[in-house]
Amino acid sequence: MATENSKDPYEVIINTMKREYPNGIPMSGGKVSEAFREFIHILFTPEEAEVAQYLGTKGKPANSIARKIGKTAQETKKILNDLTYKGLLHDIGGYSHFMAIAHLFNMGFKYKKTAERVGGIKAAELYQQFFIEDKFYHRYTSSDAGTSQVRVVPVNRAIDYESKVSNAEEIHGIIETCQLPIMATDCPCRKRTETLGIREDKCKHDFPIEETCFQVGLFGGYFKRRGEGRELTREEAHKKIDELAKRGLVFNVNNVINPMFHQVICSCCSCCCAVLRQVTRFEDKNDACISKANYVSIVNQELCKGCGLCAKRCPFSVIKIENEIATLDSQQCFGCGVCAVTCPNEAIKLHRFERSHIFNNSLELMNTIREENKDNPEYP
């Protein structure tokens, strides 16, 4: 295949990702993580890399790639469509680009067509190295200044009836206003720990892998067009949300108000989730990994019977039973509402507590993160 230059296409891809992703790519000792480098080599075949090297994080049409690879626009479009079908690229309106980095890491564990490439034990082990050992999780969903790309969203039934509730800050409101389609897929984080054989027994018992991750809007359309996942009506999605909330999973979404910018709605456990583990499992914690909801749990001591169910369910271990009454530090509460959903006496509820900024849209959010990261010499 004729190309414009003789540079190693894999190095071009990696350098483009390093330059264009607002959070950079996995690094180690000032150099690109070798585990991440190997991950990219198994993601793209040499032939695919020769095409992918001309792409970036912003969409490009087939005719702008065609001349560079020595193909016609029609031939190039077929190649790009094939890469998109395999789950290696994203496309919007005929424009192809690299996956957002969260999708890049996770497609192999929630999209069957990518699973044979990066959904097995080897890819999971590489992820363990570049994400955890090389500590890319410090950059995965937050900037160096502490701006989070994602946020916790509670369930309405956990919120005190007098508190202000907006669609953008409650999971059923997000389900009601997000763009269709809503596609239910597997949770990539739980599937990855399952693949590695390190998934905790309680997680296996309480939290399913299947149909617990929701792809919505443009990304939902990506999955639907390729026959991946199960499409849910809004009513079905609402019922599924209630079921997952009762199980004790935490919902998180992109940290924006505008519903058209939601792509994925996650239902997360504290033992497997790439985000929550940063504050619940990893020794070197990243407290900025997720923005807390603008609610905190408050216990009605007159109603509380000290059964301890809320303390057992709290993903962040901030609730204790003292003198037969549930107590917690409001500053440490993430506002997920897991404690309140199943309280038999309705003694614990979420109350409005303004503390987290929500961005208007993804462009504003990612530009902020890019600006806050620009002075780190390891991530030029």
Secondary structure, DSSP 8 states (H G I E B T S, - for coil): ---S--S-HHHHHHHHHHHHSTT---EETTEE-HHHHHHHHHHS-HHHHHHHTT--SS-EEHHHHHHHHT--HHHHHHHHHHHHHTTSEEEETTEEEE--HHHHHHGGGT-HHHHHHHSSHHHHHHHIIIIIIS-THHHHSB-TT--BSEEEE--GGGB-TTS---GGGSHHHHHHHS-S-EEEE--HHHHHHHHHT---HHHHHH--STT-EEEEHHHHHHHHHTT-SEEE-HHHHHHHHHHHHHHT-EEEEESBS-GGG--EEEEE-TTT-TTTHHHHT-SS--TTSSB--SEEEEE-TTT-----HHHHH-TT--EEEETTEEEE-TTT-----HHHHT-TT--EEEEE------BSSHHHHHHHHHHHHTT-TT--
